[in-house]
Amino acid sequence: MTTEIADQAKQRLWLKIGGLTSLLLGLGLGVLTLASAAGIWLGFWDFRRGFSLLGTANQYGQWLAWACLLLAAATLIASQLLKVKNAGKFVSLAAVGALVAWVAYLIPESFRPGEGVNYPPIHDISTNRINPPEFVAIAPLRADAPNTLVYGASNNMTPEQLIEQTDEAYPNLVTQLYSESVNEVFEKALAAVDDLGWELVAQDASAGRIEATDTTFWFRFKDDVVIKIDQQGSETAVDVRSVSRVGTGDVGANAIRMRKLFALLEN
């Protein structure tokens, strides 16, 4: 009986080690991933450090996530085969660790472009490449922003190069035409800005201009949007320009933002 009790104690110890190891690895990866954004929110570091931390989490995340999953599976199987009493809590610890590890891995993985997708190193997207809508109210808010509002003047690029790369990457992002009146489209655009959760900075119905700022959730990037609405013949023309305040490339974020706006204007 004494030998049986001793064996049970050893088995419980190994299950405990497996469960705690999975939990600690998962929580460690989770803290690293969360810290990449939390440090920015709290003002401890800028987006560069945040990217570095998230990159580290992504680099080792898959291996740690698989390790936690294997530990959870091994703990579960061992507890059943060895019939260790009250081993459920160790299995639960291992399972929690595996769950946290996979979530922590998939968050940075979600920032990767899809397979075969190559976004150009640009951050200023306009539907009107020849006469891009101009920012008025937002311009002073970007006084200290690394990226300029001068079209094609960032990152040693010319307007011609920016137009060429925009045409190649986003050929369908052009001036949109609507049958509704200018006033109707203007009101729909205002409603869309609100639905998308952007911060409305200015609206000028007489000039047909709406300016807003969209703050990204994870890294708190501020990207600025100007919407220009004009009469064009019997139709209403809408041009949109979305510009990031920091960063060389936007990984498609500005184009995605503009498409969301146009989708709402279609409704």
C-alpha positions as CSV (number, residue, x, y, z in Angstrom):
1,M,0.0,0.0,0.0
2,T,2.9,2.3,0.8
3,T,4.4,1.7,-2.6
4,E,1.1,2.5,-4.3
5,I,0.7,5.7,-2.4
6,A,4.3,6.7,-3.2
7,D,3.6,6.0,-6.9
8,Q,0.5,8.0,-6.9
9,A,2.4,10.9,-5.3
10,K,5.0,10.8,-8.0
11,Q,2.4,10.6,-10.7
12,R,0.6,13.6,-9.3
13,L,3.8,15.5,-9.1
14,W,4.6,14.9,-12.8
15,L,1.0,15.9,-13.7
16,K,1.4,19.0,-11.6
17,I,4.7,19.9,-13.3
18,G,3.1,19.3,-16.7
19,G,0.1,21.5,-15.9
20,L,2.1,24.3,-14.4
21,T,4.6,24.3,-17.1
22,S,1.9,24.7,-19.8
23,L,0.2,27.4,-17.7
24,L,3.4,29.4,-17.2
25,L,4.5,29.1,-20.8
26,G,1.1,30.2,-22.0
27,L,0.9,33.1,-19.6
28,G,4.4,34.2,-20.4
29,L,3.6,34.4,-24.1
30,G,0.4,36.1,-23.3
31,V,2.1,38.8,-21.2
32,L,4.6,39.4,-23.9
33,T,2.0,39.8,-26.6
34,L,-0.2,42.0,-24.4
35,A,2.8,44.1,-23.3
36,S,3.5,45.1,-26.9
37,A,0.3,47.1,-27.0
38,A,-0.1,47.9,-23.3
39,G,3.2,49.7,-23.2
40,I,2.0,52.0,-26.0
41,W,-1.3,52.6,-24.4
42,L,0.3,53.6,-21.1
43,G,3.1,55.6,-22.7
44,F,6.0,53.4,-21.7
45,W,7.3,53.1,-25.2
46,D,6.5,53.9,-28.8
47,F,5.3,51.7,-31.6
48,R,8.8,50.6,-32.6
49,R,9.3,48.8,-29.2
50,G,5.8,47.5,-29.5
51,F,6.5,46.0,-32.9
52,S,9.7,44.5,-31.5
53,L,7.9,42.8,-28.6
54,L,5.1,41.5,-30.9
55,G,7.7,40.2,-33.4
56,T,9.4,38.3,-30.6
57,A,6.1,36.8,-29.5
58,N,5.4,35.8,-33.1
59,Q,8.8,34.3,-33.6
60,Y,8.5,31.9,-30.7
61,G,4.8,31.8,-30.3
62,Q,4.0,28.9,-32.6
63,W,6.6,26.6,-30.9
64,L,5.4,27.6,-27.4
65,A,1.7,27.1,-28.4
66,W,2.4,23.6,-29.8
67,A,4.4,22.8,-26.7
68,C,1.5,23.9,-24.4
69,L,-1.0,21.9,-26.5
70,L,1.2,18.8,-26.3
71,L,1.6,19.2,-22.5
72,A,-2.1,19.6,-22.1
73,A,-2.8,16.4,-24.2
74,A,-0.1,14.5,-22.4
75,T,-1.5,15.6,-19.0
76,L,-5.0,14.5,-20.0
77,I,-3.9,11.1,-21.3
78,A,-1.6,10.4,-18.4
79,S,-4.3,11.3,-15.9
80,Q,-6.7,8.8,-17.6
81,L,-4.2,6.0,-18.0
82,L,-2.7,6.2,-14.6
83,K,-6.0,6.9,-12.9
84,V,-4.6,9.6,-10.7
85,K,-7.1,10.9,-8.3
86,N,-8.2,14.5,-8.5
87,A,-6.0,15.1,-11.5
88,G,-8.6,17.3,-13.2
89,K,-7.1,20.5,-11.9
90,F,-3.7,19.8,-13.5
91,V,-5.4,19.0,-16.8
92,S,-7.3,22.3,-16.5
93,L,-4.1,24.3,-15.8
94,A,-2.5,22.7,-18.9
95,A,-5.5,23.4,-21.0
96,V,-5.7,27.1,-19.9
97,G,-2.0,27.5,-20.7
98,A,-2.5,26.0,-24.2
99,L,-5.5,28.2,-24.8
100,V,-3.7,31.4,-23.8
101,A,-0.6,30.4,-25.8
102,W,-2.6,29.9,-29.0
103,V,-4.5,33.2,-28.6
104,A,-1.2,35.0,-27.9
105,Y,0.3,33.5,-31.0
106,L,-2.6,34.1,-33.3
107,I,-2.9,37.8,-32.4
108,P,0.5,38.8,-33.9
109,E,0.0,36.3,-36.7
110,S,-3.2,38.2,-37.7
111,F,-1.0,41.2,-38.6
112,R,0.8,39.2,-41.3
113,P,-0.4,39.8,-44.9
114,G,-2.1,36.9,-46.5
115,E,-0.1,34.3,-48.5
116,G,1.1,35.9,-51.7
117,V,0.0,39.4,-50.7
118,N,2.6,42.1,-51.0
119,Y,1.6,45.6,-50.0
120,P,3.6,48.5,-51.3
121,P,5.6,50.6,-48.9
122,I,3.2,53.5,-49.0
123,H,0.9,55.0,-46.4
124,D,-1.0,57.8,-48.3
125,I,-3.9,56.5,-50.4
126,S,-6.2,58.7,-52.4
127,T,-8.9,57.9,-54.9
128,N,-8.0,61.0,-56.8
129,R,-4.3,60.7,-57.6
130,I,-4.0,63.9,-59.7
131,N,-5.8,66.2,-57.3
132,P,-5.9,64.5,-53.9
133,P,-8.3,65.9,-51.3
134,E,-6.6,68.3,-48.9
135,F,-6.8,68.3,-45.1
136,V,-7.7,71.5,-43.5
137,A,-8.7,71.0,-39.9
138,I,-6.5,68.0,-39.3
139,A,-3.3,69.6,-40.7
140,P,-2.4,71.4,-37.5
141,L,-3.0,68.1,-35.5
142,R,-0.3,66.5,-37.5
143,A,2.4,69.2,-36.9
144,D,4.7,66.7,-35.1
145,A,3.8,63.7,-37.2
146,P,6.7,62.0,-39.0
147,N,4.7,61.6,-42.2
148,T,3.8,64.7,-44.2
149,L,0.5,65.6,-45.8
150,V,2.3,66.6,-49.0
151,Y,1.2,64.0,-51.5
152,G,4.2,61.9,-52.6
153,A,6.7,63.7,-50.4
154,S,7.4,61.0,-47.8
155,N,10.1,58.3,-47.8
156,N,12.1,59.8,-50.7
157,M,9.2,59.2,-53.0
158,T,7.8,61.4,-55.8
159,P,4.1,61.9,-56.5
160,E,4.6,60.0,-59.8
161,Q,6.0,57.0,-57.9
162,L,3.2,57.1,-55.3
163,I,0.6,57.2,-58.1
164,E,2.2,54.3,-59.9
165,Q,2.4,52.1,-56.7
166,T,-1.2,53.1,-55.8
167,D,-2.5,52.2,-59.3
168,E,-0.7,48.9,-59.2
169,A,-1.9,47.9,-55.7
170,Y,-5.4,49.4,-55.6
171,P,-6.6,49.9,-59.2
172,N,-10.3,49.9,-58.0
173,L,-9.9,52.6,-55.4
174,V,-10.9,55.5,-57.6
175,T,-13.5,58.3,-57.4
176,Q,-16.9,56.8,-56.6
177,L,-20.1,58.1,-58.2
178,Y,-23.6,58.0,-56.7
179,S,-27.0,58.9,-58.0
180,E,-28.1,60.6,-54.7
181,S,-27.7,64.3,-54.2
182,V,-24.6,65.9,-52.7
183,N,-26.5,66.6,-49.4
184,E,-27.8,63.0,-49.2
185,V,-24.3,61.6,-49.8
186,F,-22.8,64.0,-47.3
187,E,-25.2,62.9,-44.6
188,K,-24.6,59.2,-45.4
189,A,-20.8,59.9,-45.2
190,L,-21.2,61.5,-41.7
191,A,-23.3,58.5,-40.6
192,A,-20.6,56.1,-42.0
193,V,-17.9,57.9,-40.0
194,D,-19.9,57.4,-36.9
195,D,-20.6,53.8,-37.6
196,L,-17.0,53.1,-38.3
197,G,-16.0,54.6,-34.9
198,W,-13.8,57.3,-36.4
199,E,-13.3,60.6,-34.5
200,L,-15.1,63.4,-36.5
201,V,-12.7,66.3,-36.6
202,A,-14.5,68.7,-38.9
203,Q,-17.4,68.8,-41.3
204,D,-18.1,71.6,-43.9
205,A,-21.2,70.9,-45.9
206,S,-20.7,74.0,-48.1
207,A,-17.3,72.8,-49.1
208,G,-18.4,69.1,-49.2
209,R,-15.6,68.1,-46.9
210,I,-15.5,65.8,-43.9
211,E,-12.3,65.1,-41.9
212,A,-11.9,62.3,-39.3
213,T,-9.2,60.3,-37.5
214,D,-9.2,56.6,-37.0
215,T,-7.2,55.2,-34.1
216,T,-6.2,51.6,-34.5
217,F,-7.0,49.3,-31.6
218,W,-3.8,47.4,-31.0
219,F,-1.0,49.9,-31.5
220,R,-3.1,53.1,-31.2
221,F,-1.9,54.4,-34.6
222,K,-3.7,57.5,-35.8
223,D,-4.6,57.6,-39.4
224,D,-6.4,60.6,-40.9
225,V,-9.2,60.6,-43.5
226,V,-10.6,63.4,-45.6
227,I,-13.8,62.9,-47.6
228,K,-14.6,65.3,-50.5
229,I,-18.0,65.3,-52.0
230,D,-18.8,67.2,-55.2
231,Q,-21.4,67.4,-57.9
232,Q,-20.2,65.8,-61.2
233,G,-22.7,66.2,-63.9
234,S,-25.9,64.5,-62.8
235,E,-24.0,62.4,-60.2
236,T,-22.3,63.0,-56.9
237,A,-18.6,62.2,-56.8
238,V,-16.9,61.1,-53.7
239,D,-13.1,61.1,-53.2
240,V,-11.4,59.9,-50.1
241,R,-7.8,60.1,-48.9
242,S,-6.4,58.2,-45.9
243,V,-3.0,59.0,-44.5
244,S,-1.0,57.4,-41.7
245,R,0.8,59.7,-39.3
246,V,3.7,57.3,-38.7
247,G,5.3,54.4,-40.6
248,T,6.6,53.8,-44.1
249,G,4.0,51.2,-45.2
250,D,0.5,50.7,-43.8
251,V,0.1,47.0,-44.7
252,G,-3.1,47.9,-46.6
253,A,-4.8,49.5,-43.6
254,N,-5.7,52.8,-45.4
255,A,-7.1,51.0,-48.4
256,I,-9.2,48.7,-46.2
257,R,-10.5,51.7,-44.3
258,M,-11.6,53.4,-47.5
259,R,-13.3,50.3,-48.7
260,K,-15.3,50.0,-45.5
261,L,-16.5,53.6,-46.0
262,F,-17.5,53.0,-49.6
263,A,-19.4,49.8,-48.5
264,L,-21.5,51.8,-46.1
265,L,-22.2,54.5,-48.7
266,E,-23.5,51.8,-51.0
267,N,-26.2,50.9,-48.5
